[in-house]
Amino acid sequence: MPANFSGTWKHSKSEGLAPLLDALKVPAEKRPSDESSTVVINQSGDNFSVKTTTGAGTREANFSIGTPFVDADIKELRGKDIEVTPEWNGDKLVMKGQGGNSLTRELAGGQMIVTFDFGGVSAKRFFNKA
């Protein structure tokens, strides 16, 4: 049985975010001045509803494993539609994009760790369950 990500998650820290945003060519005005965020995930088997609230507003994504979709979080940063396909890799929820780019959610030590991989540059965001 894959991991259950359901719950409310509050951002606690980030690692390597600035180099990732540089690699993504995210303009300075779109970069978060306040990295705090809350993520609410409702999971029913392979179906997900993810609501992300930041200082810049709220974004929602609804998706199912194996069905490609345009990720609102990526669109907010990049300013364009980027299609990803969610899949399970063991207990990890992986969003695969073009060229091997990915976003991976995993549960470890009571935290949700979100790892971004783009063009060989990685960053992590850590969330504690609220």
C-alpha positions in Angstrom: 0.0 0.0 0.0 1.5 3.4 -1.0 2.0 6.1 1.6 -0.9 8.2 2.7 -0.1 12.0 2.4 -3.5 13.2 3.7 -3.3 16.0 6.2 -2.3 19.6 6.8 1.5 20.3 6.3 3.3 23.4 7.4 6.6 24.4 5.8 9.5 24.2 8.2 12.7 24.8 6.1 14.1 24.7 2.6 17.5 23.6 1.2 18.9 24.6 -2.2 15.9 26.7 -3.3 17.8 29.7 -4.8 20.0 27.6 -7.2 16.9 25.7 -8.3 15.0 29.0 -9.0 18.1 30.2 -10.9 18.1 27.0 -13.0 14.4 27.4 -13.7 15.0 31.0 -14.7 12.3 32.2 -12.3 12.3 36.1 -12.4 13.0 37.9 -9.2 9.5 39.3 -8.9 8.0 35.7 -9.0 10.3 34.4 -6.3 8.7 34.0 -2.9 9.9 36.6 -0.4 8.2 34.5 2.3 8.8 30.8 1.9 6.2 29.8 4.5 3.3 27.8 3.1 0.7 25.4 4.2 -0.3 22.3 2.1 -3.5 20.5 2.6 -3.6 17.0 1.0 -6.7 14.8 0.7 -5.8 11.4 -0.7 -8.2 8.6 -1.6 -6.1 5.7 -2.9 -4.6 7.1 -6.2 -6.7 10.3 -6.3 -5.4 13.5 -4.8 -6.5 17.0 -4.0 -3.7 19.3 -3.0 -4.3 22.9 -1.8 -1.2 25.1 -1.3 -1.5 28.4 0.5 1.3 30.9 0.4 1.7 34.7 1.0 1.0 35.0 -2.8 -2.4 33.2 -2.6 -3.9 29.7 -2.9 -3.5 27.1 -5.6 -5.3 23.8 -6.0 -4.6 20.7 -8.0 -6.7 17.6 -8.4 -5.0 14.6 -10.0 -4.8 10.8 -10.2 -1.9 8.5 -10.6 -1.1 7.8 -14.2 -3.1 10.8 -15.6 -1.1 13.7 -16.9 -2.1 17.2 -15.7 -0.8 20.8 -15.6 0.6 21.5 -12.1 -0.6 24.9 -10.8 2.5 25.3 -8.5 4.8 24.9 -11.4 2.7 27.2 -13.6 2.9 29.9 -10.9 6.7 29.7 -10.8 7.4 29.2 -14.5 4.6 31.3 -16.0 3.6 28.5 -18.4 1.8 25.2 -18.5 4.0 22.3 -17.7 2.4 18.9 -17.9 3.5 16.3 -15.3 2.4 12.7 -14.8 2.0 11.4 -11.2 3.2 7.9 -10.4 4.2 5.9 -7.4 7.8 4.9 -6.8 7.5 2.7 -3.8 6.1 5.0 -1.1 7.1 8.1 -2.9 4.7 10.2 -5.0 6.6 11.4 -8.1 5.5 14.0 -10.6 7.5 13.4 -13.8 7.9 16.1 -16.3 9.9 16.6 -19.5 13.5 15.6 -19.7 13.6 13.7 -16.5 12.6 16.7 -14.4 10.5 15.7 -11.3 8.9 16.7 -8.0 8.9 13.9 -5.4 6.9 13.8 -2.2 7.9 11.4 0.5 7.2 10.8 4.2 10.2 10.4 6.6 10.6 11.0 10.3 7.2 12.5 10.7 7.9 15.1 7.9 6.8 15.4 4.3 9.9 16.1 2.2 9.3 17.6 -1.3 12.3 17.2 -3.6 12.5 19.2 -6.9 14.9 18.0 -9.6 15.5 20.2 -12.7 18.4 19.9 -15.1 20.6 18.3 -12.5 19.8 20.9 -9.8 17.9 19.7 -6.7 16.2 21.5 -3.8 14.2 20.2 -0.9 11.3 21.7 1.2 10.4 20.1 4.5 6.9 20.2 6.0 5.7 19.2 9.5 2.3 17.8 10.0 0.0 20.3 11.7 
